[in-house]
């Protein structure tokens, strides 16, 4: 069964059986009269008592401790509202439907014990209910200073949980605060989990016709169902954050997931499909493969035919976006840095400083057309070289950065960064060996750029055709136009789509020596509709196509510019046309226009 629903009858306090507070095996330290009225576990954070204990103005933990000190060891006749954060993750007692846990005003602060508290409105807590560390809890009930040293609620059902992160306990699980909702649910601007949860609550329990893009961090490992080719897992905006369930999602483009495919904890996932609030308490995708995974760590699920690497940080040829980097950073603990280096592509939004004295620069990058920001802190120039001039980078330059991701915190302000020590791998599509601020360079690394690929940056045009991109054969079947929306330089090539048939952008005929090659290019959809491209080549003899087109895998386009690469081998000297196929309308593509830029052919 997909889910087991639990139904509980409200039990009276007299009918419950509890373990007395006297049976607590490990007593608290003695209440310290001099520690801010604190309750006693050696808390070092001094917090001002606040609140009046009412529903509109609950006590904070410091105020509750102070009130218990005033009340003493006799249970209060009045009941109070108290708010705090769960100190340590604690499961409920399924036998009695209650839980005992500590709350604090801030981590490491003085503790107030929520002792044997029932669920919302005094109901039993659902089986398996967990209070997660950091959950914001409001409790209500009588309180006292047990044995003169432990500020706590009165047990045996005399107090109960009002809310956990603003929600009742009836949902069947606690939920970490969702944080700020972001995104519009489009391919260019997916919902984050907070926005997806909010949308599901607005939609309700009926599966809609509309479909949305949702992105988040996988919270645990999950292996695909071999019979149905789909997988179920939870995503969140941060570790232990509020969860959105990706239920029975298929692979990229709706295909069955490869045998043995698994999602790893920490993977950055984008899913697409209808979403709703199952049974009114579980935000999720519609099941039975009605939704599918768009990418895992920036890659399609069939890219390589096996499980994507865990915590994928991108590669020089396939860097992650700024949005993906920010999602990874959001999941880090404050002040921590990733163990491995990431490859991140972005456009320079602003420059804080270029220091020729220290040979580094601090600047901000963002995704094309997206209002996000990632600070590159004291990074090096191309290939780790020092900056020698303030003019070596400019606003709107497109860079790929290699470095560790960091969640920097100062004065309680969080700044997502690429940590000091990073370096620029490519600048406007150009690696260090190819020079600075030039277009169409080799981003493959370790290969030799084939000089016979003319005008790979699409900067030169003649009679509405990019120079070097009109074949004598029938390989050129698409209508082309010039676009100023460029990955690098001033122009890109708009490959006009056709809903009724596949069309191709094709290079002029190129004669290549025997060997292995990589054909790569940058591509971007022009609309929010589904889009794909397929790289390849075709052999040409006497200006006629000879044999079948040789293609790589379909690449699903998400948003912004992304690099596509295709490897092929020629056993003898051969004349070919390199092609980028824009497929016709299907379940996976809309037959709409796509932009192509910075094409490179590299001999391995």
C-alpha positions in Angstrom: 0.0 0.0 0.0 1.2 3.5 -0.7 0.4 4.8 2.7 -1.1 3.6 5.9 -3.4 6.1 7.5 -3.7 6.2 11.3 -6.8 7.2 13.0 -6.8 7.9 16.7 -9.7 8.4 19.1 -9.2 11.1 21.7 -8.6 9.6 25.1 -9.2 11.3 28.3 -6.3 12.1 30.5 -7.6 9.8 33.2 -7.6 6.9 30.9 -3.9 7.3 30.0 -1.1 5.4 31.7 2.2 7.2 32.0 5.6 6.8 33.5 6.0 9.2 36.4 8.6 11.9 36.3 10.2 10.4 39.3 11.3 7.5 37.1 13.4 9.7 34.8 16.7 7.7 34.9 19.1 10.7 34.5 18.3 13.6 36.7 19.1 17.2 35.6 21.8 19.3 37.2 20.8 21.5 40.1 19.0 24.6 39.1 21.5 27.5 39.0 20.0 30.6 40.8 22.6 32.8 39.1 22.3 31.6 35.5 19.6 33.9 34.1 17.0 32.0 36.2 18.0 29.1 33.9 16.8 25.5 34.1 19.6 24.0 34.4 21.7 22.1 31.9 24.7 24.4 31.9 23.3 26.6 29.2 25.7 29.4 28.2 23.4 31.5 26.0 21.8 34.4 28.0 18.3 35.1 26.6 16.0 37.9 27.9 12.7 36.4 29.2 9.9 37.4 26.9 6.1 36.8 26.5 3.1 36.7 28.8 2.3 33.0 28.5 -0.9 33.7 26.4 -1.8 32.2 23.1 -1.1 35.6 21.4 2.1 36.1 23.3 3.7 32.8 24.5 6.5 32.6 27.0 9.9 32.0 25.4 12.0 29.4 27.2 13.8 31.9 29.4 10.4 33.3 30.6 9.0 29.8 31.2 12.0 28.9 33.3 11.6 32.2 35.3 7.9 31.4 35.8 8.7 27.9 37.0 11.2 29.3 39.5 8.5 31.6 40.8 5.9 28.7 41.0 8.3 26.3 42.7 7.7 22.6 43.1 3.9 22.8 43.2 2.0 22.3 40.0 0.6 25.6 38.7 -3.2 26.0 38.7 -3.0 28.2 35.6 -1.9 27.0 32.2 0.5 28.7 29.9 1.6 28.8 26.3 5.4 28.3 25.8 7.4 28.5 22.5 10.9 27.1 21.8 13.0 25.0 19.5 13.5 21.3 19.9 16.9 20.7 21.4 17.4 17.1 20.1 15.4 14.9 17.7 13.0 12.8 19.7 10.4 10.2 18.6 7.1 9.9 20.4 6.1 7.1 22.7 3.7 5.1 20.5 2.4 3.2 23.5 1.0 6.2 25.2 0.8 8.7 22.3 2.9 11.3 24.0 6.5 12.6 23.9 9.1 14.0 26.2 11.7 16.4 24.8 13.5 19.6 25.7 13.1 23.0 24.0 15.5 25.9 24.0 15.5 29.5 22.8 18.7 28.9 20.8 21.1 26.0 20.4 23.1 25.5 23.5 20.7 27.5 25.6 18.9 26.6 28.8 16.3 23.9 28.5 12.7 23.6 29.3 11.3 20.0 29.5 8.1 19.3 27.6 7.2 16.3 29.7 4.7 13.6 28.5 3.0 16.1 26.2 0.1 14.9 24.1 -0.7 16.0 20.5 -2.7 19.0 19.4 -5.9 19.5 21.4 -4.9 16.7 23.8 -5.1 13.9 21.2 -2.6 11.1 21.1 0.4 11.7 18.8 0.3 9.6 15.7 2.5 6.5 15.7 6.0 7.3 14.5 5.6 11.0 15.1 9.1 12.6 15.4 10.1 16.0 16.8 13.1 17.0 14.8 15.9 19.1 16.2 15.2 22.8 15.4 11.4 22.3 15.1 9.6 25.4 16.5 7.1 24.1 19.0 4.3 25.7 21.0 3.1 23.8 24.0 0.2 24.5 26.4 -0.4 23.4 30.0 0.4 23.6 33.6 4.0 24.0 34.6 6.3 23.8 37.6 9.9 23.4 38.8 10.1 19.7 39.4 12.1 18.8 42.5 13.3 22.5 42.5 15.6 21.9 39.6 13.8 20.9 36.4 11.4 23.5 34.8 8.9 21.4 32.9 5.2 20.9 32.0 3.1 18.7 34.3 3.0 15.2 32.9 0.2 12.6 32.5 -1.5 14.5 29.7 -1.8 17.8 31.6 -0.1 19.6 28.7 -0.1 19.2 25.0 1.5 20.4 21.8 -0.3 23.3 20.2 1.7 23.3 17.0 5.0 22.2 15.4 6.3 24.8 12.9 2.8 26.3 12.8 1.1 23.0 12.0 -1.0 20.7 14.1 0.4 17.2 15.0 -2.6 15.7 13.2 -0.6 15.6 9.9 1.2 12.5 11.2 4.7 13.9 11.2 6.6 17.0 12.4 7.7 19.4 9.7 10.7 21.7 9.8 9.9 25.3 8.8 9.7 25.6 5.0 11.5 29.0 4.8 10.9 31.4 2.0 8.9 30.1 -1.0 10.8 30.7 -4.3 10.2 30.0 -7.9 7.2 30.0 -10.3 7.2 26.3 -11.2 8.5 26.8 -14.7 11.5 25.2 -16.3 13.4 28.5 -16.1 12.4 29.1 -12.5 11.3 25.8 -10.7 9.5 25.9 -7.3 11.7 25.3 -4.4 10.2 22.8 -1.8 8.7 25.6 0.2 6.9 27.0 -2.8 5.8 23.5 -3.9 4.3 22.7 -0.5 2.4 26.0 -0.5 1.1 25.3 -4.1 0.0 21.8 -3.0 -1.9 23.2 -0.1 -3.6 25.7 -2.5 -4.4 22.9 -5.0 -5.8 20.5 -2.4 -6.4 16.8 -2.7 -7.5 16.7 -6.4 -4.7 16.0 -9.0 -4.7 19.0 -11.4 -4.1 19.1 -15.1 -1.3 21.6 -14.7 2.3 20.4 -14.3 5.1 22.1 -12.5 8.9 22.0 -12.1 10.1 21.4 -8.5 13.7 21.3 -7.3 15.2 20.2 -4.0 17.8 18.1 -2.2 17.2 14.3 -1.8 16.8 13.5 1.9 17.7 9.7 1.8 18.8 7.0 -0.6 16.1 5.4 -2.8 16.4 2.7 -5.4 14.2 2.4 -8.5 11.4 -0.2 -8.7 12.7 -2.6 -11.3 9.2 -3.6 -12.4 7.8 -0.2 -13.0 11.0 1.8 -13.7 10.1 4.6 -11.2 11.3 5.7 -7.7 9.9 7.4 -4.6 11.9 9.7 -2.4 11.6 13.0 -0.5 13.3 16.3 -1.3 13.8 19.4 0.9 15.3 22.8 0.6 17.9 21.9 3.3 18.9 18.9 5.3 16.1 17.8 7.6 13.9 20.6 6.1 10.2 20.4 5.2 9.7 17.5 2.8 8.0 17.2 -0.6 7.5 13.6 -1.8 8.5 12.7 -5.3 6.1 9.7 -5.6 6.6 7.0 -8.2 8.5 9.4 -10.6 9.9 8.1 -13.8 13.2 8.9 -15.5 14.0 11.8 -17.7 11.5 12.4 -20.5 9.1 10.0 -18.8 11.3 7.0 -19.7 11.7 4.0 -17.3 14.6 4.4 -15.0 17.6 2.2 -15.8 18.0 -1.0 -13.8 19.7 -0.4 -10.5 19.2 3.4 -10.6 19.3 5.0 -7.2 18.9 8.5 -5.7 21.5 9.3 -3.1 21.1 11.6 -0.1 22.2 15.0 -1.1 21.5 14.7 -4.8 20.1 17.9 -6.3 16.9 16.9 -8.2 14.5 18.6 -10.5 11.1 16.9 -11.1 8.3 17.8 -13.4 4.6 16.8 -13.3 1.3 17.4 -11.6 1.4 18.0 -7.8 -1.2 18.0 -5.1 -1.7 17.6 -1.3 -2.4 13.8 -0.9 -5.0 13.2 1.8 -4.6 16.8 2.8 -1.3 16.3 4.6 1.4 15.0 2.1 2.6 17.4 -0.7 3.7 15.2 -3.5 3.8 14.5 -7.2 1.0 12.4 -8.7 2.0 8.7 -8.8 2.2 6.0 -11.4 4.9 7.8 -13.4 2.6 10.8 -14.1 5.7 12.9 -13.1 9.3 12.4 -14.0 12.8 13.4 -13.0 14.2 16.1 -15.2 17.7 16.0 -13.9 19.8 14.7 -11.0 22.8 17.0 -10.3 22.2 18.6 -13.6 22.2 15.3 -15.6 19.4 13.3 -17.2 18.8 9.9 -15.6 19.8 8.2 -18.9 23.1 10.1 -19.2 25.6 7.3 -18.9 22.9 4.7 -18.3 23.6 4.2 -14.6 23.2 5.8 -11.2 24.3 9.5 -11.2 27.1 10.1 -8.8 26.1 11.2 -5.3 26.4 14.9 -4.5 27.4 15.7 -8.1 29.3 18.9 -8.3 29.5 19.3 -12.0 32.4 18.9 -14.4 34.4 21.3 -16.6 32.3 20.2 -19.6 29.0 20.1 -17.7 29.1 22.6 -14.9 26.2 23.1 -12.5 24.1 26.3 -12.5 24.3 29.0 -9.8 20.8 27.8 -8.7 22.0 24.3 -8.2 25.1 25.6 -6.3 22.8 27.7 -4.1 20.6 24.7 -3.3 23.7 22.7 -2.3 25.0 25.5 -0.1 21.5 25.9 1.5 21.8 22.3 2.7 25.2 22.9 4.4 25.6 23.7 8.1 26.4 27.3 8.9 30.0 28.1 8.3 30.8 24.8 6.6 32.4 24.1 3.2 31.9 21.2 0.7 34.6 18.5 0.8 34.9 18.4 -3.0 35.2 21.2 -5.6 32.3 22.2 -7.8 32.2 23.5 -11.3 29.8 26.3 -11.5 28.8 28.4 -14.5 27.4 31.9 -14.3 27.5 35.4 -15.7 29.3 38.1 -13.7 26.7 40.3 -12.2 29.0 42.7 -10.3 32.7 43.0 -9.3 33.5 43.8 -5.7 37.3 44.0 -6.0 40.2 42.9 -8.3 43.4 42.9 -6.2 46.5 42.9 -8.3 48.5 42.9 -5.1 47.2 39.5 -4.0 46.3 38.3 -7.5 42.7 37.5 -6.7 39.2 38.9 -7.2 35.8 38.9 -5.4 32.8 39.2 -7.6 29.2 37.9 -7.9 27.8 35.6 -10.5 24.2 34.7 -11.4 22.3 32.5 -13.8 21.3 34.0 -17.1 17.9 35.8 -16.7 17.5 34.7 -13.1 17.8 37.1 -10.1 20.1 34.9 -8.0 23.6 35.6 -6.6 26.7 33.6 -5.7 29.8 35.3 -4.4 33.2 34.2 -5.8 35.4 35.1 -2.9 39.0 35.9 -3.6 39.2 33.6 -6.6 42.1 33.2 -8.9 42.2 34.0 -12.7 42.3 31.4 -15.5 43.9 28.1 -14.5 44.8 29.4 -11.0 47.0 32.2 -12.3 47.0 35.6 -10.5 45.1 38.6 -11.6 47.5 41.2 -13.0 44.9 43.7 -14.3 41.5 45.0 -13.2 40.3 44.6 -16.8 40.8 40.9 -17.0 37.2 40.3 -16.0 34.1 42.4 -16.8 30.5 42.5 -15.9 28.5 40.1 -18.2 31.5 37.9 -18.8 30.4 34.2 -18.7 32.7 32.1 -16.4 33.0 28.5 -15.3 34.5 28.5 -11.8 36.1 25.5 -10.0 36.1 25.7 -6.2 34.5 24.6 -3.0 31.1 25.8 -2.0 30.7 27.5 1.3 27.9 28.7 3.6 29.7 31.7 5.1 28.1 33.3 8.2 29.1 36.6 9.8 27.0 38.6 12.3 24.1 36.2 11.6 24.2 37.1 7.9 24.5 34.1 5.6 26.5 34.6 2.3 26.6 31.7 -0.2 30.1 31.6 -1.6 32.6 29.8 -3.8 35.3 29.8 -1.2 38.7 31.4 -1.5 41.2 29.3 -3.6 38.9 28.9 -6.6 39.9 29.5 -10.2 38.3 30.4 -13.5 38.3 27.3 -15.8 36.8 29.1 -18.8 36.1 32.8 -19.5 33.5 33.4 -22.2 33.9 29.9 -23.4 37.7 30.3 -23.6 40.2 28.3 -21.6 43.5 29.8 -20.5 45.4 28.3 -23.4 43.1 30.0 -25.9 43.4 33.5 -24.5 41.1 35.9 -22.7 37.7 37.3 -23.7 37.6 35.4 -27.0 34.7 33.2 -28.1 34.5 29.6 -29.3 37.5 28.3 -27.3 38.1 24.7 -26.3 36.4 23.7 -23.0 37.1 20.0 -23.3 40.5 20.1 -21.5 43.3 17.8 -22.6 42.1 17.8 -26.2 43.1 19.5 -29.5 40.5 21.9 -31.0 39.9 21.0 -34.6 40.5 24.2 -36.6 38.2 23.0 -39.4 35.1 24.0 -37.4 34.3 27.4 -38.8 32.6 30.2 -36.8 31.7 28.0 -33.8 30.8 31.1 -31.9 28.2 32.2 -34.5 29.6 35.8 -34.6 29.9 36.0 -38.4 26.8 36.0 -40.6 26.1 36.4 -44.3 22.7 36.7 -45.8 21.0 35.6 -42.6 23.1 32.4 -42.4 26.0 31.9 -40.0 29.2 31.4 -41.9 30.3 27.8 -41.9 26.9 26.5 -41.0 25.2 25.7 -44.4 25.9 22.2 -45.8 25.9 21.4 -49.5 23.9 18.3 -48.6 20.4 17.9 -47.2 21.8 17.8 -43.7 20.9 21.5 -43.2 17.1 21.4 -42.9 16.3 24.0 -40.3 15.5 27.6 -40.8 18.1 29.7 -39.0 18.1 33.2 -37.6 20.5 35.5 -35.7 19.8 36.1 -32.0 21.4 38.6 -29.6 20.7 36.2 -26.7 24.2 34.7 -26.7 26.1 32.4 -24.4 29.3 34.2 -25.3 30.0 37.2 -27.6 27.2 39.1 -29.3 25.2 36.5 -31.2 23.9 32.9 -31.2 22.0 30.8 -33.7 18.3 30.5 -33.4 17.3 27.0 -34.8 13.7 27.3 -35.7 11.6 24.4 -34.5 8.9 22.6 -36.5 6.1 20.7 -34.7 5.6 18.3 -37.6 9.1 17.1 -38.3 12.7 17.0 -37.0 15.0 19.7 -38.3 18.8 20.1 -38.2 21.4 22.7 -37.8 24.4 21.4 -39.8 27.9 22.5 -40.3 29.5 22.8 -43.7 31.3 19.6 -44.8 34.4 18.8 -42.8 37.0 16.2 -43.6 38.4 14.6 -40.4 41.3 12.2 -39.9 40.7 8.9 -38.2 40.4 9.2 -34.5 38.0 10.1 -31.6 36.3 13.4 -31.3 34.1 15.4 -29.0 31.5 17.7 -30.5 30.1 20.2 -27.9 28.0 23.3 -27.9 25.9 25.4 -25.6 22.1 25.4 -26.1 19.1 27.2 -24.6 15.3 26.9 -25.1 13.5 30.0 -26.2 10.3 29.2 -24.3 9.2 27.5 -21.1 7.7 24.7 -23.2 9.4 21.2 -23.3 12.5 21.2 -25.4 15.2 18.7 -26.5 18.1 18.6 -28.8 20.2 15.7 -30.1 23.8 16.0 -31.2 25.4 13.9 -34.0 26.9 13.8 -37.4 26.3 12.3 -40.9 28.8 11.1 -43.5 28.8 13.0 -46.7 30.1 11.7 -50.1 30.0 13.9 -53.2 27.9 16.4 -51.4 25.2 13.8 -50.7 24.3 12.3 -47.3 25.6 8.7 -47.2 24.0 6.3 -44.8 22.2 7.0 -41.5 22.6 10.0 -39.2 24.7 9.0 -36.1 23.3 10.6 -33.0 24.0 10.8 -29.3 21.3 10.7 -26.6 18.4 13.2 -26.5 19.3 16.1 -24.1 16.4 17.6 -22.2 16.7 21.4 -21.9 15.8 22.9 -18.5 16.4 26.6 -18.4 19.3 28.9 -19.3 22.3 27.9 -21.2 23.7 24.3 -20.8 26.5 22.5 -22.5 25.9 19.4 -24.6 28.7 17.0 -25.6 28.8 14.1 -28.0 31.7 11.7 -28.5 32.3 9.8 -31.7 35.1 7.8 -33.4 36.0 7.6 -37.1 38.0 4.6 -38.3 39.3 6.3 -41.4 39.5 9.8 -42.9 35.9 10.9 -43.4 33.9 13.9 -44.6 31.0 14.7 -42.3 28.5 17.4 -41.3 28.1 18.0 -37.6 24.5 18.3 -36.7 22.2 19.5 -33.9 18.8 18.1 -34.3 15.8 20.0 -33.0 13.0 17.3 -32.7 9.4 17.6 -33.6 6.6 17.9 -31.1 6.2 14.9 -28.8 5.6 14.1 -25.2 9.1 15.3 -24.5 9.5 18.3 -26.8 7.3 21.0 -28.3 9.0 21.6 -31.6 9.8 25.2 -30.6 13.0 27.2 -31.3 16.3 26.7 -29.5 19.4 28.8 -29.4 22.9 27.3 -30.1 26.2 28.9 -29.4 30.0 28.3 -28.8 30.3 25.0 -30.7 33.6 23.2 -30.4 35.1 20.2 -32.1 37.9 18.5 -30.2 40.1 15.7 -31.2 41.0 13.5 -28.2 
